């Protein structure tokens, strides 16, 4: 019997129909780089309008410990630092870099050469042994790496354990439990050895002796590729979990792997675990071994588009979403991320950011007309946190925020399993979000 | 890039595809064996009661939404049809049709619509209709046509149900033929006589995941527990009267049963205990309807005190 988390969960159709290949999205001629692509304080520009920058150069530095630097994904000239539109339609301060045709051509040549060296899966195991823990964390900090699973928490913070704090297990999240998305699957199938080496670097940085790469049983190819890439010198194992959404939720994953439940409001460290995404491990390897900061990532383009367009693209951060190759369906929702937790975009001229795992294009309005709640309890059964979504939603609608707090609304991870399972199509999560925000102390 | 065709909506952007009318239709499908058994055993009168009950329930709901509430009609959600079928299955096949209409109006008009319509009622509408008729017309509601399988032998015989005969001391429960009870060749309400037909429906509802096992199984457990204490044969008790019909189709009504699995277990066990207690020591030979209605009333309380177990242990000191 394969492990999974015990409470709640749902089984939406996977729709993992995109190719597992990773194609290279051409670099943009103009890159839009918002200063806040991570959790924590926005980064502070170290360039000004008119400055020449080269690909990989630091253009904004982290302003405090919980923050992340930003690097130029293309060579060119800083054309302005001004608010640009985000996918949500809201403006955010950003650095805009424009490249000339010559700069673009030389960048593309350098990029092709860089990735060519990546393709052979020859591993250099001496790397993680030759570096000190401080040096690894310093390089991760210098590369502006954040959690690439979507939460975008700065990685150097997670990997800097305070003196006296010991963690027992490093969990690598390769679940990709969101339907449609395949960017992590593609990465694990394409560069498994690089991911394993990234894991080894993370183990070295944190001093954690044991690591588990966890993925769901709908990714047998990735599991095999990773197992083949393992080095017996390290205590790393690949664990296949029974597919269930939201397995990639941090608390659910820690329970599925270790059997331990994290207390309300606590971090995985409270049960001795640190969780990172497999794509983050890959970025760590890139930063430490090749010196390339986080300037590109894999983005899945998928949904109700022709099969040949459903693919993964290695995309420079700052590339407008609209430059990705797809034909926008008539009357659709363009979702940045996966369909369960992703946000629907109102503007596609907004850029790909560090946390952008995919673009899911779904036809139709999606939502049905809500019907009266028939108290069937489907949302209660679906909730992975053991909450009462119907009740929290009602509290949100009636503005009973104190009651919502007492009913543990803060535990909600906004996975959407409640709204998904509601036969009356009620917007359960919408009201819970209101209750969660307004009941915060 | 034409951005006009893009629709903004909050996550999640997917939906299970299940609908409430869909669940109602599944229950209707699950009732087909019971309806067929009723028609087989009781013939044409059963069909009349069934059709009148459905028509009266749907008409009551339509008239109330159209002329009293002045809202869009809700009859398309199939819940009024379901109430009609369930009410009919809880009635004797020879009940005068005007009484069927009165029960339907009570079920939909008072028990459902007066409380605010679908999802807002506290008590199971079909059971309210049945109990209303039982209290108002006790003679008509307790003289049952004996089953005359095969439509032919319509000699108009009536008699008491097995439970009332046992209750009167006319029959020793230990001598009852369980196989005839199981197949349904006994007197009783239209839908309650064939345990086999009800169990087929139960398996169907479990298979399509419209209901969970908790409530029906807990009811059986509660009933058998009391029977064992009282020294009564549990199999006869399980198969007779409205127990199975109530356990599978009435007590599992979404609206009037608890939200959590643990709440459902408590609710079910208590229904079983109350039913067995009424049957053993009460004035009525049959107690299922009352037991379910009593526990319907207790459901908000169960929801309040039987909470789902939270994923997280309660907040502790966070090591940072």
Interface residues (C-beta under 8 A of the other chain):
Chain A: X7 X8 X10 X12 X13 X162 X165 X179 X251 X255 X261 X262 X263 X264 X265 X266 X267 X269 X270 X322 X328 X330 X331 X332 X333 X334 X335 X339 X340 X341 X342 X343 X344 X345 X346 X347 X348 X349 X360 X362 X365 X366 X367 X368 X371 X372 X373 X374 X375 X376 X377 X378 X380 X381 X383 X384 X385 X386 X387 X388 X390 X408 X411 X414 X415 X416 X417 X419 X420 X421 X422 X423 X424 X425 X427 X429 X430 X433
Chain B: X1 X2 X3 X5 X6 X7 X8 X9 X10 X11 X12 X13 X14 X15 X16 X18 X19 X20 X22 X23 X77 X117 X118 X119 X120 X254 X255 X257 X258 X259 X260 X261 X307 X308 X309 X310 X311 X312 X313 X314 X315 X316 X318 X319 X320
